[in-house]
Amino acid sequence: MSPNSTVGDFRKAQEQVKTTFANVKSSAKDVQNAKAEDLERAYQSLDKAITSIPNTATLSQAKTSVAKEIAAVQAAQTQMSSGLNCR
């Protein structure tokens, strides 16, 4: 993504995130359910926030509107990784 990327490009990246998340979810079966559920909720919130971005929004506006959700996904992923002793 670059400053010249469009919201359409952002949505394509969203599809890649969905695929990656599905892989993480599949690999996380041995993780405590609560941590996996926290990550699931955070991801669903991010997905909903991205989907609600109007096509006319700039990437700067899009980034600002999903910053909280991105931080929540990162925090949940960190918590889940710590349970797996990942780095």
BANULUM-282490 format. One record per residue (C-alpha): residue number from 0; residue in three letters; z, y, x. Coordinates in steps of 0.02 Angstrom, whole numbers, plus 50000, padded with zeros to 5 digits. Example, Ala and Ser with C-alpha at 12.3 -4.5 7.8 and 13.67 -1.06 7.14 Angstrom:
BEGIN
ATOM pos code    zz    yy    xx
ATOM   0  ALA 50390 49775 50615
ATOM   1  SER 50357 49947 50684
END
This chain:
BEGIN
ATOM pos code    zz    yy    xx
ATOM   0  MET 50000 50000 50000
ATOM   1  SER 49958 50174 50059
ATOM   2  PRO 49978 50348 49987
ATOM   3  ASN 49799 50328 49922
ATOM   4  SER 49837 50165 49831
ATOM   5  THR 49828 50168 49642
ATOM   6  VAL 49945 50104 49509
ATOM   7  GLY 49815 49967 49485
ATOM   8  ASP 49843 49916 49666
ATOM   9  PHE 50030 49922 49633
ATOM  10  ARG 50009 49804 49485
ATOM  11  LYS 49907 49683 49593
ATOM  12  ALA 50051 49683 49716
ATOM  13  GLN 50166 49647 49569
ATOM  14  GLU 50069 49485 49538
ATOM  15  GLN 50097 49435 49719
ATOM  16  VAL 50283 49468 49698
ATOM  17  LYS 50284 49357 49543
ATOM  18  THR 50209 49214 49643
ATOM  19  THR 50329 49238 49787
ATOM  20  PHE 50476 49249 49669
ATOM  21  ALA 50425 49086 49585
ATOM  22  ASN 50424 49003 49756
ATOM  23  VAL 50596 49074 49798
ATOM  24  LYS 50663 49015 49631
ATOM  25  SER 50597 48841 49662
ATOM  26  SER 50676 48836 49834
ATOM  27  ALA 50842 48902 49772
ATOM  28  LYS 50892 48751 49669
ATOM  29  ASP 51036 48712 49787
ATOM  30  VAL 51105 48889 49779
ATOM  31  GLN 51250 48927 49666
ATOM  32  ASN 51181 48957 49492
ATOM  33  ALA 51266 49126 49475
ATOM  34  LYS 51178 49198 49627
ATOM  35  ALA 51010 49130 49572
ATOM  36  GLU 51038 49201 49398
ATOM  37  ASP 51083 49371 49471
ATOM  38  LEU 50919 49370 49567
ATOM  39  GLU 50825 49315 49411
ATOM  40  ARG 50899 49459 49309
ATOM  41  ALA 50862 49585 49446
ATOM  42  TYR 50683 49523 49462
ATOM  43  GLN 50656 49528 49273
ATOM  44  SER 50720 49707 49269
ATOM  45  LEU 50601 49755 49410
ATOM  46  ASP 50454 49669 49326
ATOM  47  LYS 50491 49760 49163
ATOM  48  ALA 50506 49927 49253
ATOM  49  ILE 50339 49902 49343
ATOM  50  THR 50253 49850 49183
ATOM  51  SER 50314 50006 49095
ATOM  52  ILE 50238 50125 49225
ATOM  53  PRO 50094 50219 49145
ATOM  54  ASN 49925 50196 49226
ATOM  55  THR 49916 50384 49249
ATOM  56  ALA 50072 50387 49359
ATOM  57  THR 50053 50423 49543
ATOM  58  LEU 50122 50297 49667
ATOM  59  SER 50256 50422 49713
ATOM  60  GLN 50310 50429 49530
ATOM  61  ALA 50299 50240 49517
ATOM  62  LYS 50405 50216 49672
ATOM  63  THR 50537 50336 49608
ATOM  64  SER 50543 50252 49438
ATOM  65  VAL 50574 50078 49509
ATOM  66  ALA 50685 50121 49658
ATOM  67  LYS 50845 50067 49571
ATOM  68  GLU 50769 49900 49520
ATOM  69  ILE 50700 49868 49695
ATOM  70  ALA 50873 49899 49768
ATOM  71  ALA 50949 49778 49642
ATOM  72  VAL 50824 49641 49689
ATOM  73  GLN 50858 49669 49874
ATOM  74  ALA 51046 49661 49846
ATOM  75  ALA 51033 49502 49742
ATOM  76  GLN 50919 49422 49872
ATOM  77  THR 51042 49467 50010
ATOM  78  GLN 51185 49389 49911
ATOM  79  MET 51085 49232 49880
ATOM  80  SER 51032 49219 50062
ATOM  81  SER 51211 49239 50121
ATOM  82  GLY 51255 49088 50015
ATOM  83  LEU 51123 48989 50107
ATOM  84  ASN 51173 49057 50277
ATOM  85  CYS 50997 49131 50294
ATOM  86  ARG 50960 49280 50403
END
